[in-house]
Amino acid sequence: MSSNKQNNDNQPLHIAVLVSGSGSNLQVLIDAMQANILPIEIVGVISNREDAYAITRAQDAAIPVAVLSHVASGKRMGIKTFETHASTQLQAWQPDLIVLAGFMRVLSGSFIDSAPAPMINLHPSLLPAYKGLDTHQRAIKSGDRHHGCSVHVVTAELDAGAVLTQALLNVTPKDTAAGLQTRVQRLEHQLLPWTIQLIAKGVIDLNIAQTTPSVLPALPLKLWLDD
């Protein structure tokens, strides 16, 4: 992908989105695309769950959907089979950017390396803190004063790729894990489109971020968003 190309010829950034759940962040991107707020075109959505509400969101917006949850026998699709089908689908769509938005499977290095475009993930913590699951409860248990979300480059190591952007909020003594999740989700809905805008405009060059992450600033671009 060349973000500079997208910036120079004013063509929309073609995006494929991988989802597993309700798809609230997908909806934010759909709304921004339809309102011409973001210079993007969502070329397809891949879900690894057949019951994900994100599928309905995509279908309502007339976006192609590939549901890769079970094989013909009815068994849940293994990760290798999923990656084979997903890779074929992504090659057909030829996106400029692949966005993991609430996607809950760990992808292999070979799948990531062979993808037709750079891949970014939205993670509900201030990476490198709290990779993996249960991030909100862990932040509260540790007595953190700040919490938030990060957008990072996807690599074979879980939640370990170069951090591109972060959004922060204050943690209060009254916060619960469920309440913090709701507050962080509101940050996600602002951080993800903001980050994609920076990529589309060439402010963030993913080609550089993938190959030489050390050239990125010591701290990622941050939004301080609190309520």
N, C-alpha and C positions, 0 to 999 in steps of 0.2 A: 504494500500500500504506500502511496505517496501522498501525504497530507498536503504537501505543497501543490501538487497537481490539482487536488480538490479546491484549494484556495484560489489558484490562478484561473481556472476555467469556469469557476462558479457552478460546477456540477455538484449535486448533492452527494454526501457521503453515504455510500451503500452499506447498510448495517444488517447483520444477522444477530438475533438475540436468542440465547439459550436460557430456558426457564425450568422451574420445578414446581412453582406454587401459584399464589394468587396473581402475581404479575402486576403489582401496583407500580413498580418502576417501569415496566413495559408500557403501562398506560400513560405514564408521564411522557415517555418518548413518543408514543402515538399522538397524544394531544399536541405536543410541540411540533411534530411533523405536520399534522393537519392544519395547524394554525400558522404554518410557515415561520415559526419562531426559531427552529433549528434547521440548518441546511442538510437534512438527512432524508434518506429513503429507506425504510425498513423493508428489506427484500425477502425476509422470511424469519420464522420463529421455530425453534426446535424445543420440544418438551420431552423430558424423560418420564413424565407421569401423565397418564391418560385422563386423570381427574383434576389436572391443574386448571384453575380458572383463567390463567393466562391464555389458554387456548381460545376460550370464548372471546376474550378481549381482542386477540389477533383476528379471529374470524369476523367479528363485528366490524373491524376496520379493513376487511378484504385483504388481509396479509396472508400469504401462503404459510401453512403450518405443517410441520412433520412431527408426528407423535411417535416416539421411539421408546415405548415403555415395556412391551411384552413381545415375545416371539409367537409364531403361529400356534404353538402347542399350549399357549396360555401362561407359560412361565415368564417371570420377570426377566427382561433382557439383561444379560451380563454386560459388563463395561466394555469388553472387547467387541462384542457384537454391536453395542450402541455406537462405539467410536467408528466402526466400519461404515455403518449406515449414515451417521452424522457427517463423516468425512465426505462421503459421496454426495450428500445433500449440499454441503457447503461448497464443494467444488462446482456444483451445478448453479448455485446462486451467485458465486464469485463476489462476495462482499468485500468492501474496503476495510471493514472493522467488524470484529466479532465481540459481542458484549455478553458477559455472564451476569445475569441479573436475578439473583435468588436461585441460581443453579446449584444443586446439592450433590453432585457427583464429582469425584476427583478424577481429573483427566490425565492420561499418560503423557510423558514427554514426547513420544513419537507422534501422537495425535496433534499435540500443540505445534510441534516443529513442522508438520506436514500441512497445517491449516493454510488456506489461501490468503489469510490476512492476519494482522496482529490481533491479539486477544486481550481484553481487559476484564477485570472482575470488580464488582462492588462488594466490599466486605464491611460488616458492622462493628468495626473497632478502629482505634487509632494505631494502625500497624506501625512497627512490628509487634505491638502488644496484642495478645489474645487472638492468635491464629486459631482457626477451627471454629468449634461450636460454643454455645452458651456464653457469648461475649459479654452480654449485659450483666448477667449474674456475677461473672468473674470480675468485672470492673467495680461493681458495688462491693463485693467481698474484699477486694484489695484496698478499698477506701480511696479510689481515684477521685481527684477533683474534677477531671475533665474526661469526656468520653466522646465518641463520634463515629465517623465512618471514613473509609478510604477507598479510592479507586487505584488499582495497581495492575501492572502487566502480569499476565498469567504465565507461570513457569511450571515445570514438573514438580517443584517443591511447593507444598501447600502454602498459599498466602504469603509467598516469599519474594515475588517479583518486585521490580522497582515501583515504589509508591509515586503516583503522579499527582494526586490531589487528596486533600482531607478536609472534612468539615467537623467543627468542634462545638460542644456545648458544655455547660457547667453541670456537674452532678450535685444534687442537693441531698441532704440527710433524709428527706422524705421519699426519694426515688425508690421504686421497686423495679425488678427486672422487667416486668410487663410494661410499666409506665415508661421506663427508659427505652425499651424497644420502640414504643410508639413515637417518642420524641426523636430518636435517632432515625426512624423511618422518614420523618418529615425532612430531616437533613439529607437523606439519600435522594429524595425527590428533587432536591435542588442541586446536589453535588454531581449526580450522574449527567444531567443535561449540560451543566456548566462545563464539565470535563470534556464531553463530546464536542461542545462548541469550540473549546481550545484546540482539540485535535483537528477538527474540520478546518479551522482557520490557520493551522500550521504553527500555533503558539507552542503546542506540545508535539514534538516529532517522535512518533513511536518507533521509527526505524532506529533512531539514536538510542532511545530508552531501552530497546531490546538488546542492542549489541554492546553499548557502552553506558550502563546505568550510572557509572561514577561521574559522568559529565552533568547529571542533573544537579540542581541546587541541593545543598545539604538538607534543607527542609523543603518538602513539597509545597505546591501552591495550596493555600488554606483559605477556607471560608469560616469566619466565626459567626455562627448562626445559633442564637439562643432564644428561648421563649420563656 
